[in-house]
Amino acid sequence: MKQILTIDLGTTYYKLCLFDGNGQVLAVRRAAPPIQVIDGIKYELDAGEFYQALTTAIQELGGELPGGLSDVSAICFATQANSFLLLDKQDEPLTPIILWPDDRACPAEPAIQQLAQEKDFYRETGIAEMSGQFLCAKLLWLKDHQPDIWARARRVCMISDYLTLWMTGEHVTEAGMAALSGLVDIQALGWRADACKAVGVPTDWLPRVVRAGSDMGVIKPEIATLLGLPGDCRYTVGCLDQYAGAIGAGNVHTGGVSETTGTVLASVRCADRFSPEMPAGVFQGPGHDENTWYQMVFGNTSANLLEAYRHNLPDKPEYDRMCAPAADLSPGADGLRLNRDDFSGTDQMFLHLTDQHTPAHRVRAILEGVARALEEQLTALTGNEPPTYIRSAGGAARSPLWLQIKSDMTGLTVQATACPEPTSLGAAILAASRLQQVSPAEIADRWVRVRAEYQPQTHNQRAYRQAWAAAT
């Protein structure tokens, strides 16, 4: 095995990472697709511009390297869910890529709500509830509001399916990501015929469901030539970005837990079976083999709040400079609390604010508020059987202060991983496991390294318990 190229299909930008045969990052390239926001509710990306953004970024990445991309053995992806487009019988786009934040189908039609109320819905889908942002809701909206386009449609492609179709000619989708559509039976790894009928989408429009890590063979010769890739470069099906991040953090063994603090706060637990009784809000999806499942909780109380606050500061300081003074404050931020219902970045984000509270107090309140949300997510995932440690990955894992606060708040050892691109590393691990014909866990155990470890401090834990008790 030589090198692996990964494509992280994020919402606001795409990230390309090149890894060597030991899981080390060789190069990184970012590309911002030209997303159009229409009337404040429609989020769209032209299909041609999607291809162009990726083509340009891959070509430029290769152009920066002495040997180009000639040593790439495989490509794999990490992806968002519920972003899709419709194709006609010639596989030409009928719609732009409709992105998951799109609210055109909100509130969801009664038919969508009825799906979520079916007796076996959670067991079959792993989803506790649905909204108008789900694929099924938007398909129903297109059927009702754009019948001329619907009449010409012959394929549904989620964004990573479209990438796969372009590179391989195969119409397939990854089970765990597709499960978030509300239309996949996660037990049988197939489409739910009754749900598809309720939405009005024929099942033959939908891609074949496969597991993460499935090998789709070599990429098409014309794509290899266009992108400067070798003709024997193989294509491995990736997975949902949050699951990829968990794999990239080394969360690959039963009972393991990891968290990512980014645009959203996401905690993931690795399991060996589906659990029929989990608290509300816990999503469950199939992993890379029949004995691997991931359980996941999402939340909007995350680093997005720190960014919103920073954006409203006149000098927009770097994160390290903004957060440094907060380390000198005592746990509890002298009574200041984060208002988790406000995302404005203004003082409305805070509760119990007084003239005595400085910008450092505001920052600390945000860090502590997110750590409190993490504690709640871990409780939902693990109940009375918490893990011995939690792996922390992503940009927020570079903050020693935040990692210590999370350790103190949760009472767990927090381990920060070394790779600065854990989501991309997770995709690379899937590709490497397929190339080497070993389990992803075996690759992850070799490639994932712990950079730093934080232990809960007894005096800080006591201070937090007292501070939160006083607040309530």
Secondary structure as UniProt FT lines:
FT   STRAND          3..9
FT   STRAND          14..19
FT   TURN            21..22
FT   STRAND          25..31
FT   STRAND          36..38
FT   TURN            39..41
FT   STRAND          42..45
FT   HELIX           47..63
FT   TURN            66..71
FT   STRAND          72..79
FT   STRAND          84..87
FT   TURN            89..90
FT   STRAND          97..98
FT   TURN            100..101
FT   TURN            104..105
FT   HELIX           110..116
FT   TURN            119..120
FT   HELIX           121..125
FT   TURN            132..133
FT   HELIX           135..145
FT   HELIX           147..152
FT   STRAND          155..158
FT   HELIX           159..168
FT   STRAND          172..174
FT   HELIX           175..178
FT   HELIX           179..181
FT   STRAND          184..185
FT   TURN            186..189
FT   STRAND          190..191
FT   HELIX           193..199
FT   HELIX           203..205
FT   STRAND          208..210
FT   TURN            212..213
FT   STRAND          215..218
FT   HELIX           221..227
FT   TURN            231..232
FT   STRAND          234..236
FT   STRAND          239..240
FT   HELIX           241..248
FT   TURN            249..250
FT   TURN            254..255
FT   STRAND          257..261
FT   STRAND          265..271
FT   TURN            280..281
FT   STRAND          283..286
FT   TURN            290..291
FT   STRAND          293..299
FT   HELIX           303..311
FT   TURN            314..315
FT   HELIX           319..323
FT   HELIX           324..328
FT   TURN            331..332
FT   HELIX           333..335
FT   STRAND          337..338
FT   TURN            340..341
FT   HELIX           347..349
FT   STRAND          350..351
FT   TURN            355..356
FT   HELIX           359..382
FT   TURN            383..384
FT   STRAND          389..393
FT   HELIX           395..398
FT   HELIX           400..410
FT   STRAND          413..417
FT   HELIX           422..436
FT   HELIX           440..447
FT   STRAND          450..454
FT   HELIX           458..471
//
